[in-house]
């Protein structure tokens, strides 16, 4: 059985190397695992106070007065929940769905992300981080670091979702992500593990010292 992570650039990484990246992230950001991934884990339809507050664990409200966007979303939560309810509620991961099921869920997820994104004070990063909590197996997180891998902002949503789903559903990558779930992080979905790998690689690359330009 082939198992390795094929990054969006085409670079292959072994399961061991990929797992080491995930383990380092979880060790360095233990509070994120407890406060974001570990609180009121999905899938579920209701947007709860914990779902909104937990976004602070991923710095989702940096650069803003958090109560403004939180209050705006809270006022729209009934409409948002009605849209979320249309998305597959089973615990199946996107790596386990058929091609037709993936296409169907992509459209539904895109509609919910757009609704949340256009809430006052939100945007693509906050929208994805919120909806991932409610459908962790079907909604990938997006932020600027992850977006760099795909050369895009998180719009239009269908194209971004299709690109991510295509990557994680490739047989070697799917096998590698499932192996890591069994070995180090059974509480995380394949999409969350994928997000951690991409985010950590970009984060570390931005922190690496740049070569000097001359003596």
C-alpha positions in Angstrom: 0.0 0.0 0.0 1.5 3.3 -1.1 1.5 5.9 1.7 3.2 9.3 1.5 2.1 12.9 1.6 2.1 14.6 -1.8 2.2 18.3 -1.3 0.4 20.8 -3.6 3.8 21.6 -5.1 4.3 17.9 -6.1 6.9 17.3 -3.3 6.6 13.9 -1.6 7.0 13.5 2.1 7.2 10.2 4.0 4.7 9.3 6.6 7.4 9.5 9.3 8.4 13.0 8.2 4.8 14.2 8.0 4.0 12.7 11.4 7.0 14.4 13.0 5.7 17.8 11.7 2.2 17.1 13.2 3.7 15.9 16.5 5.9 19.1 16.7 2.8 21.3 16.0 0.8 19.5 18.7 3.6 19.8 21.2 4.2 23.5 20.5 0.5 24.3 20.4 -1.0 22.0 23.0 -3.5 24.7 24.1 -4.8 24.9 20.5 -5.5 21.1 20.5 -7.3 21.4 23.8 -9.2 24.7 23.3 -10.0 24.5 19.5 -9.9 20.9 18.5 -11.0 19.4 21.8 -13.9 21.6 22.8 -17.4 20.6 21.6 -16.0 18.6 18.7 -18.2 18.2 15.6 -20.0 17.3 13.6 -23.0 19.2 14.8 -25.4 21.8 13.4 -25.8 24.3 16.3 -23.4 27.3 16.5 -22.7 27.3 20.2 -21.0 30.0 22.3 -18.1 27.6 22.6 -17.7 27.3 18.8 -17.4 31.1 18.5 -15.2 31.6 21.5 -12.9 28.7 20.6 -11.8 30.6 17.5 -9.6 32.7 19.8 -7.4 29.6 20.2 -6.4 30.0 16.5 -6.0 33.8 16.8 -9.0 34.2 14.5 -9.9 37.6 16.0 -6.4 39.2 15.9 -6.5 42.8 14.8 -10.2 43.3 15.6 -12.4 44.0 18.6 -13.7 40.4 18.9 -17.1 41.2 20.2 -18.1 43.1 17.0 -17.8 40.1 14.7 -18.9 37.6 17.3 -22.1 39.7 17.9 -22.7 40.0 14.2 -22.5 36.2 13.7 -24.6 35.5 16.8 -27.4 37.6 15.2 -27.3 35.5 12.1 -26.8 32.1 13.7 -30.3 30.8 12.9 -29.9 31.4 9.2 -26.3 29.9 9.4 -27.5 26.8 11.2 -30.3 26.3 8.7 -27.6 26.1 5.9 -25.3 24.0 8.0 -28.0 21.4 8.5 -28.0 20.8 4.7 -24.4 19.6 4.9 -23.8 15.9 5.6 -23.9 15.3 9.3 -22.3 11.9 9.4 -18.9 11.3 10.8 -17.6 10.3 7.4 -14.4 12.1 6.3 -14.1 13.6 2.9 -11.5 10.9 2.2 -14.2 8.3 2.6 -16.9 9.8 0.3 -17.6 8.9 -3.3 -16.8 11.4 -6.0 -20.5 12.3 -6.5 -20.9 12.8 -2.7 -17.8 15.1 -2.7 -19.2 17.2 -5.5 -22.6 17.5 -3.7 -21.0 18.5 -0.4 -18.7 21.0 -2.0 -21.6 23.0 -3.2 -23.3 22.9 0.2 -20.1 23.8 2.1 -19.4 26.7 -0.3 -22.8 28.2 0.4 -22.3 28.1 4.1 -18.8 29.5 4.0 -20.0 32.3 1.8 -22.9 33.1 4.2 -20.5 33.2 7.2 -17.8 35.1 5.3 -20.1 37.9 4.4 -21.2 38.4 8.0 -19.9 41.8 9.3 -16.3 41.5 10.5 -15.7 38.0 9.3 -14.1 37.0 6.1 -12.6 33.7 4.7 -10.3 32.8 7.5 -12.8 33.1 10.3 -15.5 31.5 8.3 -13.4 28.4 7.6 -12.2 28.1 11.1 -15.7 28.3 12.5 -17.3 25.8 10.0 -14.4 23.4 10.4 -15.5 22.9 14.0 -19.0 22.0 12.9 -18.0 19.8 10.0 -14.4 18.8 10.7 -14.4 16.0 8.2 -15.7 18.1 5.3 -14.4 21.7 5.8 -10.7 22.5 5.4 -9.3 25.5 7.3 -8.0 28.3 5.2 -5.7 31.1 6.1 -3.0 33.1 4.3 -0.3 30.5 5.0 -2.3 27.6 3.7 -3.5 29.7 0.8 0.1 30.2 -0.3 0.2 26.5 -1.3 -2.7 27.0 -3.6 -1.7 30.4 -5.0 -5.0 31.9 -4.1 -7.2 33.6 -1.6 -10.1 31.4 -0.4 -12.4 32.6 -3.1 -14.2 31.3 -5.0 -14.8 28.6 -2.5 -15.7 25.8 -4.8 -12.3 25.9 -6.6 -10.4 26.0 -3.3 -12.4 23.1 -1.8 -12.0 21.0 -5.0 -8.3 21.6 -4.9 -7.9 20.5 -1.3 -10.3 17.6 -1.6 -8.4 16.4 -4.7 -5.1 16.5 -2.7 -6.2 14.7 0.4 -8.2 12.0 -1.6 -5.2 10.9 -3.7 -4.5 7.4 -2.6 -0.9 7.8 -1.2 -1.9 10.9 0.7 -5.1 9.5 1.9 -3.3 6.4 3.2 -0.7 8.6 4.9 -3.3 10.8 6.6 -5.2 7.7 7.8 -1.9 6.2 9.1 -1.2 9.4 11.1 -4.7 9.3 12.6 -3.9 5.9 13.9 -0.4 6.6 15.1 -0.5 10.1 16.7 -3.8 11.9 16.4 -7.0 9.9 16.3 -8.9 13.0 17.5 -8.1 14.9 14.3 -9.7 14.5 10.8 -7.6 14.0 7.7 -8.4 17.6 6.7 -7.1 19.0 10.0 -3.9 16.9 9.7 -3.5 18.2 6.2 -4.0 21.8 7.4 -1.4 21.4 10.2 1.2 20.0 7.8 0.7 22.8 5.2 0.5 25.6 7.9 3.6 24.4 9.8 5.8 24.1 6.7 4.9 27.6 5.6 5.2 29.0 9.1 8.6 27.6 9.6 9.8 28.7 6.1 8.8 32.3 6.9 10.7 32.1 10.2 13.9 30.7 8.6 16.8 33.1 8.3 17.1 34.5 4.8 20.6 34.2 3.2 22.7 37.4 3.3 23.1 39.4 0.1 26.8 39.8 0.0 29.5 40.2 2.6 
